[in-house]
């Protein structure tokens, strides 16, 4: 069974803290993604990676960075957390050539609250 | 830029059919998807359709695509309380990026 796991389901951090969100997939997928989900706005792409050590900005990269040192792991970093980064963060992965083209597999999400 | 729009809420009675609608702007979209998100979970692919198809049926699910109007719909027959979830319309050209709509929250009343 395919699996995408995220390090925490719930996280509470203070303004200004550095926050690490970790995502691991066991499907040997090339592509990995970080989204944030806010009510009425749907999913917005923060960053994605199509290979180890490769990263591309999505639609809302400001205030975030990412790291992909190993194929199975994709980390999202909030350099200095702010209250407007309170959100649900979803990680996803997809394969380049197998299965339904573009199909993404999602983790359960991390609900981050910044106080 | 690319955009996907869908209504935010839909309420139906158990046993009725549900129809969730979506419009998209990118005429080069190759794949159109419906994802389902149950409470406390990530999204899961429900069904998809290629842009050269008009219709796809999969058990209780029927997907209709009107490419001329860039309109996609998902019909769920005999809707059950277990179908209560958020349904996301999404489109891609088969590359890296998938554009998601805001999601339609389906309420099923017993």
Interface residues (C-beta under 8 A of the other chain):
Chain A: X4 X31 X35 X40 X41 X42 X43 X45 X48 X50 X56 X58 X90 X92 X100 X101 X102 X103 X104 X106 X107 X108 X109
Chain B: X4 X8 X30 X31 X33 X40 X41 X42 X43 X44 X45 X48 X88 X92 X94 X95 X96 X97 X98 X100 X101 X102 X103
